[in-house]
Amino acid sequence: MGARVFTTVREANFEFARDLGADVVIDYRKEDYVDAILRETGGHGVDVVFDTIGGDTLSRSPDALAQLGRVVSIVDIAQPQNLVEAWGKNASYHFVFTRQNRGKLDELSALIEHGQLRPHVGAVYALADIPSAHALLESPNNGLRGKIAIAVEPSLVS
């Protein structure tokens, strides 16, 4: 879609992130993402931060924004936000909660159908194996890349 995409992953996932379309990958365990973004943009910042983590990451997102930037989050706000940095940049916040908004799910589905969005499914479990899927999610260093899909039809499990 023409955007220069920055993302944070572990170094072991750099190539995977690049294959998905990331232009700049940042190892969040070794480098502060705000510092890396400001360095890569010559101090300008980015136009949009898409937050899927919340907490401190959401609080610090305005630090990585350019003037008139936007923070888009899919995470519930568990703590009050310090909006001084966002206010100083005339930034805006958008919160998208897809489970409550059928229209947004339909828009995402259309992007997938047209090949503009490529979700990555890391594992598929049968409906009866949901406890195993949860165990995988909860295990540290599980090697999972992408989302877990639950197949309601047993024939769809690969």
C-alpha positions as CSV (number, residue, x, y, z in Angstrom):
1,M,0.0,0.0,0.0
2,G,3.1,2.2,-0.2
3,A,3.8,2.6,3.5
4,R,7.3,2.2,4.9
5,V,6.7,-0.4,7.6
6,F,8.6,-0.6,10.9
7,T,8.1,-3.5,13.2
8,T,9.5,-4.9,16.5
9,V,10.3,-8.6,16.7
10,R,13.0,-10.8,18.2
11,E,16.2,-11.0,16.0
12,A,15.4,-14.6,15.2
13,N,12.2,-13.4,13.4
14,F,13.8,-10.6,11.3
15,E,13.6,-12.6,8.0
16,F,10.1,-13.7,8.7
17,A,9.0,-10.1,9.3
18,R,10.8,-8.9,6.2
19,D,9.0,-11.7,4.2
20,L,5.7,-10.3,5.5
21,G,6.6,-6.9,4.2
22,A,8.5,-5.1,6.9
23,D,11.0,-2.5,5.7
24,V,12.7,-1.9,9.1
25,V,12.9,-4.5,11.8
26,I,13.8,-3.7,15.4
27,D,14.8,-6.2,18.0
28,Y,12.8,-4.9,21.0
29,R,14.9,-6.8,23.4
30,K,18.1,-5.1,22.3
31,E,17.0,-1.6,21.2
32,D,14.4,0.9,22.2
33,Y,11.8,1.1,19.4
34,V,11.3,4.8,19.8
35,D,15.0,5.5,19.5
36,A,15.3,3.2,16.5
37,I,12.3,4.9,14.7
38,L,13.6,8.4,15.3
39,R,17.1,7.3,14.1
40,E,15.6,5.7,10.9
41,T,13.4,8.7,10.2
42,G,16.0,11.4,10.9
43,G,14.0,12.5,13.9
44,H,10.8,13.0,12.0
45,G,8.9,10.0,13.4
46,V,6.2,7.9,11.8
47,D,2.8,8.9,10.6
48,V,1.0,5.9,12.2
49,V,1.8,3.6,15.1
50,F,-0.3,0.5,15.1
51,D,-0.3,-0.9,18.7
52,T,-1.1,-4.5,19.5
53,I,0.5,-4.6,22.9
54,G,-0.8,-1.8,25.0
55,G,0.6,-0.8,28.4
56,D,4.0,1.0,28.2
57,T,4.1,0.5,24.4
58,L,0.8,2.4,24.0
59,S,2.0,5.1,26.5
60,R,5.3,5.6,24.6
61,S,3.8,5.6,21.1
62,P,3.4,9.4,20.8
63,D,7.2,9.7,21.2
64,A,7.6,7.9,17.9
65,L,5.0,9.9,16.0
66,A,5.5,12.7,13.5
67,Q,3.5,15.8,13.7
68,L,-0.2,15.1,13.1
69,G,0.5,11.4,13.5
70,R,-2.0,8.8,14.6
71,V,-1.9,6.0,17.2
72,V,-4.2,3.1,16.3
73,S,-4.6,0.4,18.9
74,I,-6.6,-2.8,19.2
75,V,-5.8,-3.1,22.9
76,D,-8.1,-2.1,25.7
77,I,-6.7,0.7,27.8
78,A,-5.8,-0.7,31.2
79,Q,-4.1,2.4,32.5
80,P,-4.6,6.2,32.0
81,Q,-2.5,7.6,29.2
82,N,-0.1,10.5,29.4
83,L,-1.2,12.5,26.4
84,V,1.3,15.4,26.7
85,E,3.5,14.2,23.8
86,A,0.5,13.4,21.7
87,W,-1.0,16.8,22.4
88,G,2.3,18.5,21.4
89,K,2.2,16.8,18.1
90,N,-1.5,17.3,17.5
91,A,-1.8,13.6,17.2
92,S,-5.0,11.5,17.2
93,Y,-5.9,8.2,18.8
94,H,-8.1,5.5,17.2
95,F,-9.2,2.4,19.1
96,V,-10.4,-0.5,17.0
97,F,-12.1,-3.4,18.8
98,T,-13.0,-5.8,16.0
99,R,-15.0,-8.3,18.0
100,Q,-17.5,-5.5,18.6
101,N,-17.6,-4.2,15.1
102,R,-18.8,-6.4,12.2
103,G,-18.1,-3.7,9.6
104,K,-14.4,-3.6,10.5
105,L,-14.2,-7.4,10.2
106,D,-15.9,-7.2,6.8
107,E,-13.3,-4.6,5.7
108,L,-10.5,-6.9,6.8
109,S,-12.0,-9.8,5.1
110,A,-12.2,-7.9,1.8
111,L,-8.5,-6.9,2.1
112,I,-7.6,-10.6,2.6
113,E,-9.8,-11.7,-0.4
114,H,-8.1,-9.1,-2.6
115,G,-4.6,-10.2,-1.5
116,Q,-3.9,-6.8,0.2
117,L,-3.6,-8.4,3.6
118,R,-1.9,-11.7,4.3
119,P,-2.6,-13.1,7.7
120,H,-0.2,-15.8,8.8
121,V,-1.6,-18.9,10.4
122,G,1.0,-20.6,12.4
123,A,-1.0,-23.6,13.5
124,V,-4.5,-25.1,13.0
125,Y,-6.2,-27.1,15.8
126,A,-9.5,-29.0,15.8
127,L,-12.2,-27.6,18.0
128,A,-11.7,-30.6,20.4
129,D,-8.0,-29.7,20.8
130,I,-8.5,-26.1,22.1
131,P,-6.7,-27.0,25.4
132,S,-3.6,-28.0,23.3
133,A,-3.8,-24.7,21.4
134,H,-3.9,-22.8,24.7
135,A,-1.0,-24.8,26.0
136,L,1.0,-23.9,23.0
137,L,0.2,-20.2,23.4
138,E,1.1,-20.2,27.0
139,S,4.4,-22.0,26.6
140,P,7.4,-19.7,26.4
141,N,9.6,-19.8,23.3
142,N,7.0,-22.0,21.6
143,G,8.3,-21.1,18.1
144,L,4.8,-20.2,16.9
145,R,4.7,-17.6,14.1
146,G,1.4,-16.1,13.4
147,K,-2.0,-16.9,14.7
148,I,-3.7,-20.2,15.8
149,A,-6.8,-21.1,13.9
150,I,-9.5,-23.4,15.2
151,A,-11.1,-25.6,12.6
152,V,-14.7,-26.4,13.4
153,E,-14.7,-29.0,10.6
154,P,-12.2,-31.7,11.5
155,S,-11.4,-32.2,7.8
156,L,-9.8,-28.7,7.8
157,V,-7.0,-29.6,10.3
158,S,-3.7,-30.1,8.5
